[in-house]
Amino acid sequence: MEIQKKIEDIAFGSETMYGETMEVSEPIVMASAAGWYVGKICKGKYGIEPYDRFTDYFVTPEEAFALLKSFRVWGFA
């Protein structure tokens, strides 16, 4: 997993899922073996882990970032 922001620059908030509360990030641009996407990470038991994926995969981080910016314009992120 690769992310486009430094961990210390990412905003985290608490979210509870299935009775477990964890620190979850704001939407950010990340990469996996399949490509770049917009999603969230969490602070898990073993460090930083992927939490959720909101978009399909893109070839470049710039494509994913453009979509992330459009989410923010419309108030979704």
PyMOL commands that set and color helices and strands:
alter all, ss='L'
color gray80, all
select helices_A, chain A and resi 7-9+61-73
alter helices_A, ss='H'
color red, helices_A
select strands_A, chain A and resi 2-3+12-17+20-25+28-32+35-44+47-53
alter strands_A, ss='S'
color yellow, strands_A
deselect
rebuild
show_as cartoon
